[in-house]
Amino acid sequence: MNGMAMGKVPAAIIALQSVGLVGATVTGYLAARRRDEIKALNDQLRNINAELRSRENALLEKDAVISYVEKRADANGAGDDDMDPEEQKVYALIDEGNSDIGKGNESEGIEKLSLALLTADKLQNKRFSVNARRALAGGYQKIGEYDEALKSLLTAFHLAAGYPEAVHSRVALTGEIADLYTDMGELKKAAEYYDMWLAGM
């Protein structure tokens, strides 16, 4: 190989490397742009879902409370005023835990909700178990403990199966699980649960 040819080889290699670098840059840019577009779409869907679920949950809450009161009245001849002391304790802990989390006192709220959940499971009260787990997931999500939040929501999701009186139905929970996956950056899983939520509406 003569000197002129040898001089051309490094130039050719540099040119090829430049092409490769540009290609990688373009590919990386397009991938990042695609991720941004998917995230934007998920965020839009999440906002729409939040509004729709808010309305749905209000109806579920009303129907569930009516059903629960009627069943207790049939069984005991009384309403929620005749609630078992342990159930009253769980109800109060869930209410206080939600209030603490809403005020930014996540650690106190999570502690109360954990106690509520422990008591609800002991009483085998699915209504309170689902309620406590959902509230607990919200507390974990606010402090960035997404794995714990997901664990609580998925357990609540399975507990709500075949339990029509559950205040927080599986349909509502699929939307919340989708929101959580969006926060975790797992957009494919989020899309799956958003599809499930929309199919169940």
C-alpha positions as CSV (number, residue, x, y, z in Angstrom):
1,M,0.0,0.0,0.0
2,N,1.5,3.3,-1.0
3,G,1.7,6.4,1.2
4,M,-1.2,8.1,-0.5
5,A,-3.4,5.1,0.0
6,M,-2.4,4.8,3.6
7,G,-3.3,8.4,4.1
8,K,-6.8,7.7,2.8
9,V,-7.5,4.8,5.2
10,P,-7.7,6.9,8.4
11,A,-9.8,9.5,6.6
12,A,-12.2,6.8,5.4
13,I,-12.4,5.3,8.9
14,I,-13.0,8.8,10.3
15,A,-15.8,9.3,7.8
16,L,-17.4,6.0,8.6
17,Q,-17.2,6.7,12.3
18,S,-18.8,10.1,11.7
19,V,-21.6,8.5,9.8
20,G,-22.1,6.0,12.6
21,L,-22.1,8.7,15.2
22,V,-24.7,10.8,13.2
23,G,-26.8,7.7,12.8
24,A,-26.7,6.9,16.5
25,T,-27.5,10.5,17.3
26,V,-30.5,10.5,15.0
27,T,-31.7,7.2,16.3
28,G,-31.3,8.3,19.9
29,Y,-33.1,11.5,19.1
30,L,-36.0,9.8,17.4
31,A,-36.2,7.3,20.3
32,A,-36.2,10.1,22.9
33,R,-38.8,11.9,20.8
34,R,-41.0,8.8,20.6
35,R,-40.7,8.3,24.4
36,D,-41.7,12.0,24.9
37,E,-44.7,11.6,22.6
38,I,-45.8,8.4,24.4
39,K,-45.4,10.0,27.8
40,A,-47.4,13.1,26.6
41,L,-50.2,10.9,25.4
42,N,-50.2,8.9,28.7
43,D,-50.3,12.1,30.7
44,Q,-53.3,13.4,28.7
45,L,-55.1,10.1,29.1
46,R,-54.2,10.1,32.8
47,N,-55.8,13.5,33.3
48,I,-58.9,12.4,31.5
49,N,-59.0,9.2,33.5
50,A,-58.6,11.0,36.8
51,E,-61.6,13.2,36.1
52,L,-63.7,10.2,34.9
53,R,-62.6,8.1,37.9
54,S,-63.5,10.8,40.3
55,R,-67.0,10.8,39.0
56,E,-67.1,7.0,38.9
57,N,-65.8,6.6,42.5
58,A,-68.4,9.0,43.7
59,L,-71.1,6.8,42.3
60,L,-69.4,3.6,43.6
61,E,-69.1,5.1,47.0
62,K,-72.8,6.0,47.1
63,D,-73.9,2.6,45.9
64,A,-71.5,0.8,48.2
65,V,-72.5,2.7,51.3
66,I,-76.2,2.2,50.5
67,S,-75.6,-1.6,50.0
68,Y,-73.5,-1.9,53.1
69,V,-76.0,-0.1,55.3
70,E,-78.9,-2.1,53.9
71,K,-77.1,-5.4,54.5
72,R,-76.2,-4.4,58.1
73,A,-79.7,-3.3,58.7
74,D,-81.0,-6.6,57.5
75,A,-78.6,-8.6,59.6
76,N,-78.6,-6.5,62.8
77,G,-81.7,-4.4,62.6
78,A,-79.5,-1.3,62.7
79,G,-77.2,0.8,60.5
80,D,-73.6,1.8,60.7
81,D,-74.2,3.2,64.2
82,D,-74.2,-0.4,65.3
83,M,-70.7,-1.1,63.8
84,D,-68.5,-3.4,65.7
85,P,-65.9,-1.5,67.9
86,E,-63.0,-2.9,66.0
87,E,-64.6,-1.9,62.7
88,Q,-65.2,1.6,64.1
89,K,-61.5,1.7,64.9
90,V,-60.5,0.7,61.4
91,Y,-62.9,3.2,59.9
92,A,-61.4,6.0,62.1
93,L,-57.8,5.0,61.3
94,I,-58.5,5.0,57.5
95,D,-60.1,8.4,57.8
96,E,-57.3,9.9,59.9
97,G,-54.6,8.3,57.7
98,N,-56.1,9.8,54.6
99,S,-56.3,13.2,56.3
100,D,-52.7,13.0,57.4
101,I,-51.5,12.2,53.9
102,G,-53.6,15.0,52.4
103,K,-51.9,17.4,54.8
104,G,-48.5,16.2,53.9
105,N,-47.9,14.1,57.0
106,E,-47.2,10.9,55.0
107,S,-45.3,9.0,57.7
108,E,-48.1,9.4,60.2
109,G,-50.7,8.6,57.6
110,I,-48.9,5.5,56.5
111,E,-48.5,4.3,60.1
112,K,-52.3,4.7,60.8
113,L,-53.3,3.1,57.5
114,S,-50.9,0.1,58.1
115,L,-52.6,-0.4,61.5
116,A,-56.0,-0.1,59.9
117,L,-55.0,-2.7,57.3
118,L,-53.7,-5.1,59.9
119,T,-57.0,-4.9,61.8
120,A,-59.1,-5.2,58.7
121,D,-57.3,-8.3,57.6
122,K,-57.7,-9.8,61.0
123,L,-61.4,-9.1,60.9
124,Q,-61.5,-10.5,57.3
125,N,-63.4,-7.3,56.3
126,K,-62.7,-7.0,52.6
127,R,-64.4,-3.6,52.3
128,F,-62.0,-2.1,54.8
129,S,-59.0,-4.1,53.5
130,V,-59.5,-2.8,49.9
131,N,-60.1,0.7,51.2
132,A,-57.0,0.7,53.5
133,R,-54.7,-0.7,50.8
134,R,-55.8,1.8,48.2
135,A,-55.2,4.7,50.7
136,L,-51.9,3.2,51.7
137,A,-50.8,3.0,48.1
138,G,-51.5,6.7,47.7
139,G,-49.3,7.5,50.7
140,Y,-46.4,5.3,49.4
141,Q,-46.8,6.9,45.9
142,K,-46.5,10.4,47.4
143,I,-43.1,9.6,49.0
144,G,-41.8,7.8,45.9
145,E,-42.0,4.2,47.2
146,Y,-43.6,3.0,44.0
147,D,-42.9,-0.7,44.6
148,E,-44.8,-0.7,47.9
149,A,-47.6,1.3,46.3
150,L,-47.9,-1.1,43.5
151,K,-47.9,-4.1,45.8
152,S,-50.8,-2.5,47.8
153,L,-52.9,-1.7,44.7
154,L,-52.4,-5.1,43.1
155,T,-53.4,-6.9,46.3
156,A,-56.5,-4.6,46.5
157,F,-57.2,-5.4,42.9
158,H,-57.3,-9.1,43.6
159,L,-59.3,-8.7,46.8
160,A,-62.0,-6.8,45.0
161,A,-62.6,-9.6,42.6
162,G,-66.1,-11.1,43.1
163,Y,-66.8,-8.5,45.8
164,P,-69.5,-6.2,44.2
165,E,-69.9,-4.2,47.4
166,A,-66.3,-3.0,47.4
167,V,-66.2,0.7,47.4
168,H,-63.1,0.7,45.1
169,S,-63.9,-1.7,42.3
170,R,-61.4,-3.5,40.1
171,V,-62.3,-1.1,37.3
172,A,-61.3,2.0,39.3
173,L,-58.2,0.2,40.6
174,T,-57.0,-0.6,37.1
175,G,-56.9,3.2,36.4
176,E,-54.9,3.8,39.5
177,I,-52.5,1.0,38.7
178,A,-52.0,2.5,35.2
179,D,-51.3,6.0,36.8
180,L,-48.7,4.4,39.1
181,Y,-47.0,2.6,36.2
182,T,-46.8,5.9,34.4
183,D,-45.1,7.5,37.4
184,M,-42.7,4.5,37.4
185,G,-41.9,5.1,33.7
186,E,-43.3,1.7,32.7
187,L,-45.4,3.1,29.9
188,K,-46.1,-0.2,28.2
189,K,-47.6,-1.6,31.4
190,A,-49.5,1.7,32.0
191,A,-51.0,1.4,28.5
192,E,-52.2,-2.2,29.3
193,Y,-54.0,-1.1,32.4
194,Y,-55.4,2.0,30.8
195,D,-56.9,-0.3,28.1
196,M,-58.3,-2.5,30.8
197,W,-59.8,0.5,32.6
198,L,-61.4,1.8,29.4
199,A,-62.7,-1.6,28.5
200,G,-64.4,-1.9,31.9
201,M,-66.1,1.5,31.7
